[in-house]
Structure formats: structure tokens, C-alpha cells
Amino acid sequence: MRAEFILRLRLTLRVYKRILVSMNPEIALAQRIAAEIRAEMAWQAKPVAELARVIERGVRATQRRYSGEVEFGLDEVEVVAEWLGVSKVQLLTGQRDRERAVSA
């Protein structure tokens, strides 16, 4: 029961975050990518320390990327996408493969 509640809460937060980002085109690309990574990491319950290990950065440097304060490099986006099991396109645009299939 608790796990189901947490899962629904994560999904709800993810949807609201995507709505807010899509409503504000002035949000920088770095922040949009970071928001997408945060949402996917929350969905999969992955910690920032593990992300730091994956992108081979210190935890503080990773937190600055995670918050959108510093941009993820394209090579980092590629590594993170592989680690999360999602496409680079999803992290760069926020559009998931299943959504593209439905809208096509």
C-alpha cells in the first residue's frame, strides 16, 4: 500500500514538473535536462551519489549539474541516458518514445 502511494506520488510530481517546464519556454536547456534527469532518477529511486560515480565527477559537481546550475555535457547526457535506460532524446526533449509513437 505504501509503495503504491509512493509510486503514484512520484508519477504525479513527474507530470507536474513536466507541465511547469513546458509552460515556461524561458527555462534554460540545462535546467530542462536536469529536470528530466531528476524526474527519471526519482522514478527509479537512484541517488545522486550513484549519478556522480556514473559521470565520474565529485558529488558537489554532480549536484550542481543535477540542480541545473551547471550544464551536463553531451557526453554526460549520453552516459546518463544509458545508465537510466532511456534515450538521449528523452533527456534532451522530455519526450518519451511511447509518447512519440502515440503522437506519430
MOPAC internal coordinates of N, CA, C and O (Angstrom, degrees):
PM7 1SCF
backbone

  N    0.0000 0     0.00 0     0.00 0    0    0    0
  C    1.4470 1     0.00 0     0.00 0    1    0    0
  C    1.5364 1   110.61 1     0.00 0    2    1    0
  O    1.2310 1   121.06 1   132.09 1    3    2    1
  N    1.3354 1   115.57 1   -47.91 1    3    2    1
  C    1.4597 1   119.81 1  -179.78 1    5    3    2
  C    1.5305 1   110.64 1   -65.15 1    6    5    3
  O    1.2310 1   120.58 1   137.52 1    7    6    5
  N    1.3219 1   116.50 1   -42.48 1    7    6    5
  C    1.4645 1   120.66 1   179.63 1    9    7    6
  C    1.5279 1   110.66 1   -61.83 1   10    9    7
  O    1.2310 1   120.48 1   140.47 1   11   10    9
  N    1.3153 1   116.69 1   -39.53 1   11   10    9
  C    1.4686 1   120.70 1   178.40 1   13   11   10
  C    1.5255 1   110.49 1   -64.57 1   14   13   11
  O    1.2310 1   120.32 1   138.80 1   15   14   13
  N    1.3352 1   117.00 1   -41.20 1   15   14   13
  C    1.4626 1   121.33 1   178.07 1   17   15   14
  C    1.5288 1   110.49 1   -61.65 1   18   17   15
  O    1.2310 1   120.56 1   133.94 1   19   18   17
  N    1.3206 1   116.53 1   -46.06 1   19   18   17
  C    1.4624 1   120.95 1  -179.57 1   21   19   18
  C    1.5198 1   110.23 1   -62.81 1   22   21   19
  O    1.2310 1   120.32 1   138.52 1   23   22   21
  N    1.3143 1   116.98 1   -41.48 1   23   22   21
  C    1.4587 1   121.17 1   178.39 1   25   23   22
  C    1.5282 1   110.92 1   -61.55 1   26   25   23
  O    1.2310 1   120.35 1   135.18 1   27   26   25
  N    1.3143 1   116.94 1   -44.82 1   27   26   25
  C    1.4738 1   120.44 1   178.52 1   29   27   26
  C    1.5223 1   111.50 1   -65.35 1   30   29   27
  O    1.2310 1   120.50 1   140.42 1   31   30   29
  N    1.3294 1   116.65 1   -39.58 1   31   30   29
  C    1.4604 1   120.79 1   178.71 1   33   31   30
  C    1.5248 1   110.52 1   -62.96 1   34   33   31
  O    1.2310 1   120.36 1   135.44 1   35   34   33
  N    1.3196 1   116.91 1   -44.56 1   35   34   33
  C    1.4656 1   120.63 1   178.39 1   37   35   34
  C    1.5234 1   111.04 1   -60.87 1   38   37   35
  O    1.2310 1   120.64 1   136.29 1   39   38   37
  N    1.3202 1   116.39 1   -43.71 1   39   38   37
  C    1.4569 1   120.32 1   179.65 1   41   39   38
  C    1.5249 1   110.46 1   -63.18 1   42   41   39
  O    1.2310 1   120.23 1   136.93 1   43   42   41
  N    1.3224 1   117.17 1   -43.07 1   43   42   41
  C    1.4625 1   121.51 1   179.41 1   45   43   42
  C    1.5203 1   110.77 1   -62.25 1   46   45   43
  O    1.2310 1   120.27 1   133.78 1   47   46   45
  N    1.3192 1   117.09 1   -46.22 1   47   46   45
  C    1.4609 1   120.77 1   179.30 1   49   47   46
  C    1.5232 1   110.95 1   -62.33 1   50   49   47
  O    1.2310 1   120.92 1   140.92 1   51   50   49
  N    1.3002 1   115.84 1   -39.08 1   51   50   49
  C    1.4618 1   120.93 1   179.24 1   53   51   50
  C    1.5279 1   110.69 1   -63.06 1   54   53   51
  O    1.2310 1   120.52 1   136.29 1   55   54   53
  N    1.3090 1   116.61 1   -43.71 1   55   54   53
  C    1.4658 1   121.09 1   179.68 1   57   55   54
  C    1.5225 1   110.44 1   -64.98 1   58   57   55
  O    1.2310 1   119.96 1   133.44 1   59   58   57
  N    1.3324 1   117.68 1   -46.56 1   59   58   57
  C    1.4638 1   120.57 1   179.70 1   61   59   58
  C    1.5235 1   111.76 1   -61.99 1   62   61   59
  O    1.2310 1   120.39 1   139.97 1   63   62   61
  N    1.3191 1   116.87 1   -40.03 1   63   62   61
  C    1.4592 1   120.16 1   179.41 1   65   63   62
  C    1.5238 1   110.00 1   -62.93 1   66   65   63
  O    1.2310 1   120.23 1   137.00 1   67   66   65
  N    1.3242 1   117.16 1   -43.00 1   67   66   65
  C    1.4679 1   120.57 1   179.46 1   69   67   66
  C    1.5198 1   111.23 1   -64.67 1   70   69   67
  O    1.2310 1   120.17 1   142.45 1   71   70   69
  N    1.3300 1   117.28 1   -37.55 1   71   70   69
  C    1.4616 1   120.91 1   178.50 1   73   71   70
  C    1.5179 1   110.01 1   -64.34 1   74   73   71
  O    1.2310 1   120.33 1   133.74 1   75   74   73
  N    1.3234 1   116.97 1   -46.26 1   75   74   73
  C    1.4618 1   120.88 1  -179.34 1   77   75   74
  C    1.5212 1   111.58 1   -62.42 1   78   77   75
  O    1.2310 1   120.36 1   137.68 1   79   78   77
  N    1.3130 1   116.92 1   -42.32 1   79   78   77
  C    1.4589 1   120.38 1   179.61 1   81   79   78
  C    1.5239 1   110.37 1   -65.73 1   82   81   79
  O    1.2310 1   119.96 1   137.75 1   83   82   81
  N    1.3178 1   117.68 1   -42.25 1   83   82   81
  C    1.4624 1   120.23 1  -178.31 1   85   83   82
  C    1.5242 1   112.15 1   -70.47 1   86   85   83
  O    1.2310 1   119.96 1   154.32 1   87   86   85
  N    1.3341 1   117.68 1   -25.68 1   87   86   85
  C    1.4616 1   120.99 1   179.62 1   89   87   86
  C    1.5238 1   111.90 1   -78.28 1   90   89   87
  O    1.2310 1   120.01 1   161.18 1   91   90   89
  N    1.3180 1   117.59 1   -18.82 1   91   90   89
  C    1.4546 1   120.94 1  -176.66 1   93   91   90
  C    1.5238 1   110.04 1  -118.75 1   94   93   91
  O    1.2310 1   120.05 1   -87.13 1   95   94   93
  N    1.3388 1   117.51 1    92.87 1   95   94   93
  C    1.4606 1   119.62 1  -177.80 1   97   95   94
  C    1.5167 1   113.51 1   -68.89 1   98   97   95
  O    1.2310 1   119.98 1   168.90 1   99   98   97
  N    1.3378 1   117.64 1   -11.10 1   99   98   97
  C    1.4565 1   120.78 1  -178.95 1  101   99   98
  C    1.5234 1   112.69 1   -80.52 1  102  101   99
  O    1.2310 1   120.28 1   171.68 1  103  102  101
  N    1.3198 1   117.06 1    -8.32 1  103  102  101
  C    1.4536 1   119.41 1   177.39 1  105  103  102
  C    1.5256 1   108.07 1   -65.93 1  106  105  103
  O    1.2310 1   121.01 1   -51.92 1  107  106  105
  N    1.3033 1   115.67 1   128.08 1  107  106  105
  C    1.4650 1   121.28 1  -176.86 1  109  107  106
  C    1.5234 1   111.18 1   -61.76 1  110  109  107
  O    1.2310 1   121.50 1   -28.24 1  111  110  109
  N    1.3175 1   114.74 1   151.76 1  111  110  109
  C    1.4620 1   120.75 1   179.48 1  113  111  110
  C    1.5241 1   110.76 1   -57.57 1  114  113  111
  O    1.2310 1   120.17 1   139.94 1  115  114  113
  N    1.3264 1   117.28 1   -40.06 1  115  114  113
  C    1.4730 1   120.46 1   179.37 1  117  115  114
  C    1.5173 1   110.77 1   -58.38 1  118  117  115
  O    1.2310 1   120.33 1   139.58 1  119  118  117
  N    1.3288 1   116.98 1   -40.42 1  119  118  117
  C    1.4611 1   120.90 1   179.97 1  121  119  118
  C    1.5213 1   111.43 1   -71.55 1  122  121  119
  O    1.2310 1   120.49 1   144.96 1  123  122  121
  N    1.3195 1   116.67 1   -35.04 1  123  122  121
  C    1.4672 1   119.53 1   178.45 1  125  123  122
  C    1.5250 1   111.03 1   -67.25 1  126  125  123
  O    1.2310 1   120.72 1   137.04 1  127  126  125
  N    1.3295 1   116.23 1   -42.96 1  127  126  125
  C    1.4665 1   120.07 1   178.26 1  129  127  126
  C    1.5211 1   109.68 1   -63.80 1  130  129  127
  O    1.2310 1   120.77 1   134.94 1  131  130  129
  N    1.3343 1   116.13 1   -45.06 1  131  130  129
  C    1.4657 1   120.23 1   179.01 1  133  131  130
  C    1.5268 1   110.60 1   -60.78 1  134  133  131
  O    1.2310 1   120.14 1   139.23 1  135  134  133
  N    1.3307 1   117.33 1   -40.77 1  135  134  133
  C    1.4678 1   120.66 1   179.35 1  137  135  134
  C    1.5249 1   110.78 1   -63.44 1  138  137  135
  O    1.2310 1   120.65 1   140.53 1  139  138  137
  N    1.3080 1   116.36 1   -39.47 1  139  138  137
  C    1.4681 1   120.56 1   179.47 1  141  139  138
  C    1.5283 1   110.45 1   -67.06 1  142  141  139
  O    1.2310 1   120.70 1   138.71 1  143  142  141
  N    1.3257 1   116.27 1   -41.29 1  143  142  141
  C    1.4685 1   120.36 1   177.97 1  145  143  142
  C    1.5233 1   110.11 1   -65.73 1  146  145  143
  O    1.2310 1   120.11 1   136.22 1  147  146  145
  N    1.3360 1   117.40 1   -43.78 1  147  146  145
  C    1.4737 1   120.54 1   177.94 1  149  147  146
  C    1.5220 1   111.10 1   -59.67 1  150  149  147
  O    1.2310 1   120.64 1   136.16 1  151  150  149
  N    1.3246 1   116.38 1   -43.84 1  151  150  149
  C    1.4673 1   120.08 1  -178.67 1  153  151  150
  C    1.5301 1   111.04 1   -63.18 1  154  153  151
  O    1.2310 1   120.81 1   135.33 1  155  154  153
  N    1.3220 1   116.05 1   -44.67 1  155  154  153
  C    1.4693 1   119.48 1  -179.01 1  157  155  154
  C    1.5260 1   110.92 1   -68.35 1  158  157  155
  O    1.2310 1   120.53 1   141.01 1  159  158  157
  N    1.3316 1   116.60 1   -38.99 1  159  158  157
  C    1.4679 1   119.49 1   177.95 1  161  159  158
  C    1.5218 1   110.85 1   -65.63 1  162  161  159
  O    1.2310 1   120.22 1   140.23 1  163  162  161
  N    1.3221 1   117.18 1   -39.77 1  163  162  161
  C    1.4715 1   120.14 1   177.65 1  165  163  162
  C    1.5194 1   109.93 1   -63.86 1  166  165  163
  O    1.2310 1   120.83 1   137.57 1  167  166  165
  N    1.3094 1   116.02 1   -42.43 1  167  166  165
  C    1.4645 1   121.28 1   179.50 1  169  167  166
  C    1.5242 1   110.86 1   -58.95 1  170  169  167
  O    1.2310 1   120.80 1   140.74 1  171  170  169
  N    1.3356 1   116.08 1   -39.26 1  171  170  169
  C    1.4595 1   121.00 1  -178.14 1  173  171  170
  C    1.5330 1   112.90 1   -95.04 1  174  173  171
  O    1.2310 1   120.32 1  -178.27 1  175  174  173
  N    1.3290 1   116.99 1     1.73 1  175  174  173
  C    1.4750 1   123.27 1   179.96 1  177  175  174
  C    1.5333 1   111.84 1    55.30 1  178  177  175
  O    1.2310 1   121.13 1  -131.47 1  179  178  177
  N    1.3301 1   115.45 1    48.53 1  179  178  177
  C    1.4697 1   120.65 1   179.32 1  181  179  178
  C    1.5278 1   108.96 1  -103.58 1  182  181  179
  O    1.2310 1   119.96 1   -45.49 1  183  182  181
  N    1.3303 1   117.67 1   134.51 1  183  182  181
  C    1.4634 1   121.43 1  -177.35 1  185  183  182
  C    1.5345 1   113.09 1   -83.12 1  186  185  183
  O    1.2310 1   121.20 1   -21.65 1  187  186  185
  N    1.3293 1   115.32 1   158.35 1  187  186  185
  C    1.4609 1   121.71 1   179.03 1  189  187  186
  C    1.5285 1   110.87 1   -62.96 1  190  189  187
  O    1.2310 1   120.34 1   144.78 1  191  190  189
  N    1.3210 1   116.96 1   -35.22 1  191  190  189
  C    1.4705 1   120.12 1   179.45 1  193  191  190
  C    1.5280 1   111.05 1   -59.87 1  194  193  191
  O    1.2310 1   120.48 1   143.63 1  195  194  193
  N    1.3134 1   116.69 1   -36.37 1  195  194  193
  C    1.4697 1   120.05 1   178.17 1  197  195  194
  C    1.5292 1   110.32 1   -70.60 1  198  197  195
  O    1.2310 1   120.64 1   141.74 1  199  198  197
  N    1.3367 1   116.39 1   -38.26 1  199  198  197
  C    1.4646 1   120.59 1   175.64 1  201  199  198
  C    1.5289 1   109.75 1   -60.55 1  202  201  199
  O    1.2310 1   120.34 1   137.83 1  203  202  201
  N    1.3327 1   116.96 1   -42.17 1  203  202  201
  C    1.4679 1   121.39 1   179.03 1  205  203  202
  C    1.5274 1   110.70 1   -58.44 1  206  205  203
  O    1.2310 1   120.83 1   137.51 1  207  206  205
  N    1.3097 1   116.02 1   -42.49 1  207  206  205
  C    1.4604 1   120.50 1   178.75 1  209  207  206
  C    1.5289 1   110.54 1   -64.18 1  210  209  207
  O    1.2310 1   120.68 1   138.54 1  211  210  209
  N    1.3247 1   116.30 1   -41.46 1  211  210  209
  C    1.4695 1   121.24 1  -177.07 1  213  211  210
  C    1.5289 1   111.42 1   -65.74 1  214  213  211
  O    1.2310 1   120.01 1   137.93 1  215  214  213
  N    1.3351 1   117.59 1   -42.07 1  215  214  213
  C    1.4734 1   119.83 1  -178.26 1  217  215  214
  C    1.5297 1   112.23 1   -92.01 1  218  217  215
  O    1.2310 1   121.27 1  -177.00 1  219  218  217
  N    1.3375 1   115.18 1     3.00 1  219  218  217
  C    1.4646 1   121.82 1   176.30 1  221  219  218
  C    1.5228 1   112.12 1    57.14 1  222  221  219
  O    1.2310 1   121.29 1  -129.39 1  223  222  221
  N    1.3210 1   115.13 1    50.61 1  223  222  221
  C    1.4673 1   123.22 1   176.44 1  225  223  222
  C    1.5173 1   108.25 1  -129.69 1  226  225  223
  O    1.2310 1   121.30 1   -15.46 1  227  226  225
  N    1.3332 1   115.12 1   164.54 1  227  226  225
  C    1.4523 1   119.74 1   173.45 1  229  227  226
  C    1.5207 1   110.08 1   -70.41 1  230  229  227
  O    1.2310 1   120.60 1   -17.17 1  231  230  229
  N    1.3204 1   116.47 1   162.83 1  231  230  229
  C    1.4645 1   120.35 1  -178.23 1  233  231  230
  C    1.5255 1   110.69 1   -63.16 1  234  233  231
  O    1.2310 1   119.60 1   137.46 1  235  234  233
  N    1.3366 1   118.37 1   -42.54 1  235  234  233
  C    1.4722 1   120.55 1  -179.47 1  237  235  234
  C    1.5345 1   110.89 1   -63.30 1  238  237  235
  O    1.2310 1   120.04 1   134.70 1  239  238  237
  N    1.3234 1   117.52 1   -45.30 1  239  238  237
  C    1.4684 1   120.90 1   178.46 1  241  239  238
  C    1.5259 1   110.35 1   -62.20 1  242  241  239
  O    1.2310 1   120.74 1   141.92 1  243  242  241
  N    1.3138 1   116.19 1   -38.08 1  243  242  241
  C    1.4653 1   120.71 1   178.49 1  245  243  242
  C    1.5174 1   110.66 1   -67.64 1  246  245  243
  O    1.2310 1   119.93 1   139.45 1  247  246  245
  N    1.3225 1   117.73 1   -40.55 1  247  246  245
  C    1.4646 1   120.68 1   178.76 1  249  247  246
  C    1.5230 1   111.24 1   -62.13 1  250  249  247
  O    1.2310 1   120.10 1   144.40 1  251  250  249
  N    1.3372 1   117.41 1   -35.60 1  251  250  249
  C    1.4679 1   119.77 1   178.16 1  253  251  250
  C    1.5319 1   110.57 1   -67.31 1  254  253  251
  O    1.2310 1   120.12 1   144.03 1  255  254  253
  N    1.3080 1   117.37 1   -35.97 1  255  254  253
  C    1.4667 1   120.41 1   175.24 1  257  255  254
  C    1.5310 1   110.02 1   -70.61 1  258  257  255
  O    1.2310 1   120.96 1   135.56 1  259  258  257
  N    1.3147 1   115.78 1   -44.44 1  259  258  257
  C    1.4693 1   123.10 1  -178.91 1  261  259  258
  C    1.5304 1   111.31 1   -57.96 1  262  261  259
  O    1.2310 1   120.23 1   144.13 1  263  262  261
  N    1.3239 1   117.17 1   -35.87 1  263  262  261
  C    1.4684 1   121.48 1  -179.24 1  265  263  262
  C    1.5254 1   112.56 1   -83.18 1  266  265  263
  O    1.2310 1   120.07 1   166.69 1  267  266  265
  N    1.3387 1   117.47 1   -13.31 1  267  266  265
  C    1.4600 1   120.79 1  -178.27 1  269  267  266
  C    1.5123 1   112.73 1    91.80 1  270  269  267
  O    1.2310 1   120.43 1  -179.08 1  271  270  269
  N    1.3158 1   116.78 1     0.92 1  271  270  269
  C    1.4682 1   121.79 1   179.23 1  273  271  270
  C    1.5311 1   110.48 1   -66.36 1  274  273  271
  O    1.2310 1   120.63 1   143.01 1  275  274  273
  N    1.3336 1   116.41 1   -36.99 1  275  274  273
  C    1.4682 1   123.80 1   178.46 1  277  275  274
  C    1.5258 1   107.27 1  -123.73 1  278  277  275
  O    1.2310 1   120.66 1   -38.68 1  279  278  277
  N    1.3179 1   116.35 1   141.32 1  279  278  277
  C    1.4670 1   120.44 1  -179.19 1  281  279  278
  C    1.5256 1   112.03 1   -71.60 1  282  281  279
  O    1.2310 1   121.10 1   -36.03 1  283  282  281
  N    1.3169 1   115.51 1   143.97 1  283  282  281
  C    1.4613 1   120.89 1   166.68 1  285  283  282
  C    1.5209 1   106.27 1   -75.37 1  286  285  283
  O    1.2310 1   119.92 1   -41.57 1  287  286  285
  N    1.3245 1   117.77 1   138.43 1  287  286  285
  C    1.4569 1   120.93 1   173.40 1  289  287  286
  C    1.5209 1   109.40 1   -73.87 1  290  289  287
  O    1.2310 1   120.56 1   -21.09 1  291  290  289
  N    1.3193 1   116.53 1   158.91 1  291  290  289
  C    1.4688 1   119.46 1   179.89 1  293  291  290
  C    1.5207 1   111.68 1   -61.25 1  294  293  291
  O    1.2310 1   120.50 1   144.03 1  295  294  293
  N    1.3347 1   116.65 1   -35.97 1  295  294  293
  C    1.4596 1   119.22 1   177.09 1  297  295  294
  C    1.5269 1   110.85 1   -65.84 1  298  297  295
  O    1.2310 1   120.45 1   144.00 1  299  298  297
  N    1.3405 1   116.75 1   -36.00 1  299  298  297
  C    1.4662 1   120.50 1   177.37 1  301  299  298
  C    1.5278 1   111.01 1   -68.06 1  302  301  299
  O    1.2310 1   120.66 1   139.90 1  303  302  301
  N    1.3350 1   116.34 1   -40.10 1  303  302  301
  C    1.4668 1   120.25 1   178.08 1  305  303  302
  C    1.5240 1   109.79 1   -60.08 1  306  305  303
  O    1.2310 1   120.56 1   138.90 1  307  306  305
  N    1.3178 1   116.53 1   -41.10 1  307  306  305
  C    1.4663 1   120.83 1   179.42 1  309  307  306
  C    1.5322 1   111.14 1   -62.89 1  310  309  307
  O    1.2310 1   120.56 1   134.97 1  311  310  309
  N    1.3328 1   116.54 1   -45.03 1  311  310  309
  C    1.4658 1   121.15 1  -179.67 1  313  311  310
  C    1.5272 1   110.48 1   -65.96 1  314  313  311
  O    1.2310 1   120.43 1   137.92 1  315  314  313
  N    1.3319 1   116.79 1   -42.08 1  315  314  313
  C    1.4670 1   121.31 1  -179.41 1  317  315  314
  C    1.5251 1   110.39 1   -65.89 1  318  317  315
  O    1.2310 1   120.42 1   138.27 1  319  318  317
  N    1.3242 1   116.81 1   -41.73 1  319  318  317
  C    1.4691 1   120.32 1   178.73 1  321  319  318
  C    1.5240 1   110.70 1   -59.56 1  322  321  319
  O    1.2310 1   120.75 1   135.69 1  323  322  321
  N    1.3196 1   116.17 1   -44.31 1  323  322  321
  C    1.4645 1   120.00 1   179.02 1  325  323  322
  C    1.5299 1   110.36 1   -63.61 1  326  325  323
  O    1.2310 1   120.44 1   136.28 1  327  326  325
  N    1.3333 1   116.77 1   -43.72 1  327  326  325
  C    1.4663 1   122.09 1  -179.95 1  329  327  326
  C    1.5308 1   111.53 1   -61.42 1  330  329  327
  O    1.2310 1   120.73 1   139.60 1  331  330  329
  N    1.3386 1   116.22 1   -40.40 1  331  330  329
  C    1.4657 1   120.59 1  -179.04 1  333  331  330
  C    1.5274 1   112.53 1   -82.92 1  334  333  331
  O    1.2310 1   120.43 1   167.25 1  335  334  333
  N    1.3293 1   116.77 1   -12.75 1  335  334  333
  C    1.4583 1   119.86 1  -179.66 1  337  335  334
  C    1.5166 1   113.30 1    75.10 1  338  337  335
  O    1.2310 1   120.98 1  -147.84 1  339  338  337
  N    1.3403 1   115.73 1    32.16 1  339  338  337
  C    1.4629 1   121.10 1   178.10 1  341  339  338
  C    1.5253 1   108.20 1  -125.48 1  342  341  339
  O    1.2310 1   120.55 1    -9.61 1  343  342  341
  N    1.3197 1   116.55 1   170.39 1  343  342  341
  C    1.4630 1   119.55 1   179.46 1  345  343  342
  C    1.5280 1   110.66 1   -82.65 1  346  345  343
  O    1.2310 1   121.29 1   -23.61 1  347  346  345
  N    1.3282 1   115.13 1   156.39 1  347  346  345
  C    1.4706 1   120.06 1   174.34 1  349  347  346
  C    1.5224 1   109.72 1   -62.08 1  350  349  347
  O    1.2310 1   120.89 1   143.38 1  351  350  349
  N    1.3129 1   115.90 1   -36.62 1  351  350  349
  C    1.4649 1   120.83 1  -179.92 1  353  351  350
  C    1.5241 1   110.24 1   -58.66 1  354  353  351
  O    1.2310 1   120.35 1   138.63 1  355  354  353
  N    1.3233 1   116.94 1   -41.37 1  355  354  353
  C    1.4641 1   120.18 1   179.06 1  357  355  354
  C    1.5195 1   110.69 1   -60.43 1  358  357  355
  O    1.2310 1   120.03 1   134.76 1  359  358  357
  N    1.3159 1   117.56 1   -45.24 1  359  358  357
  C    1.4601 1   120.07 1  -178.64 1  361  359  358
  C    1.5244 1   111.81 1   -68.93 1  362  361  359
  O    1.2310 1   120.23 1   147.70 1  363  362  361
  N    1.3286 1   117.17 1   -32.30 1  363  362  361
  C    1.4605 1   120.43 1  -178.69 1  365  363  362
  C    1.5209 1   113.14 1   -82.05 1  366  365  363
  O    1.2310 1   120.10 1   148.85 1  367  366  365
  N    1.3321 1   117.41 1   -31.15 1  367  366  365
  C    1.4707 1   120.23 1  -175.22 1  369  367  366
  C    1.5189 1   114.15 1  -115.71 1  370  369  367
  O    1.2310 1   120.54 1   160.11 1  371  370  369
  N    1.3257 1   116.58 1   -19.89 1  371  370  369
  C    1.4593 1   119.99 1  -176.27 1  373  371  370
  C    1.5131 1   113.07 1    83.74 1  374  373  371
  O    1.2310 1   120.29 1   179.00 1  375  374  373
  N    1.3268 1   117.05 1    -1.00 1  375  374  373
  C    1.4596 1   120.55 1  -178.49 1  377  375  374
  C    1.5215 1   109.54 1   -95.69 1  378  377  375
  O    1.2310 1   121.05 1   -57.36 1  379  378  377
  N    1.3058 1   115.59 1   122.64 1  379  378  377
  C    1.4546 1   120.74 1  -178.90 1  381  379  378
  C    1.5190 1   110.85 1   -83.11 1  382  381  379
  O    1.2310 1   120.89 1   -23.99 1  383  382  381
  N    1.3263 1   115.90 1   156.01 1  383  382  381
  C    1.4665 1   121.27 1  -179.54 1  385  383  382
  C    1.5164 1   111.61 1   -56.26 1  386  385  383
  O    1.2310 1   120.16 1   137.22 1  387  386  385
  N    1.3331 1   117.31 1   -42.78 1  387  386  385
  C    1.4653 1   119.96 1  -178.29 1  389  387  386
  C    1.5269 1   111.01 1   -65.74 1  390  389  387
  O    1.2310 1   119.84 1   147.86 1  391  390  389
  N    1.3526 1   117.91 1   -32.14 1  391  390  389
  C    1.4566 1   120.40 1   177.52 1  393  391  390
  C    1.5240 1   110.42 1   -71.21 1  394  393  391
  O    1.2310 1   120.38 1   142.00 1  395  394  393
  N    1.3300 1   116.87 1   -38.00 1  395  394  393
  C    1.4634 1   119.94 1   178.00 1  397  395  394
  C    1.5196 1   110.31 1   -64.66 1  398  397  395
  O    1.2310 1   120.39 1   141.72 1  399  398  397
  N    1.3262 1   116.87 1   -38.28 1  399  398  397
  C    1.4654 1   121.00 1   179.90 1  401  399  398
  C    1.5229 1   110.61 1   -64.90 1  402  401  399
  O    1.2310 1   120.23 1   141.41 1  403  402  401
  N    1.3241 1   117.16 1   -38.59 1  403  402  401
  C    1.4642 1   121.36 1  -179.70 1  405  403  402
  C    1.5193 1   110.74 1   -71.61 1  406  405  403
  O    1.2310 1   120.27 1   139.90 1  407  406  405
  N    1.3519 1   117.09 1   -40.10 1  407  406  405
  C    1.4563 1   120.17 1  -176.24 1  409  407  406
  C    1.5234 1   112.74 1   -79.81 1  410  409  407
  O    1.2310 1   119.79 1   166.76 1  411  410  409
  N    1.3250 1   118.01 1   -13.24 1  411  410  409
  C    1.4746 1   120.98 1  -177.97 1  413  411  410
  C    1.5082 1   111.90 1   -79.33 1  414  413  411
  O    1.2310 1   120.10 1   180.00 1  415  414  413

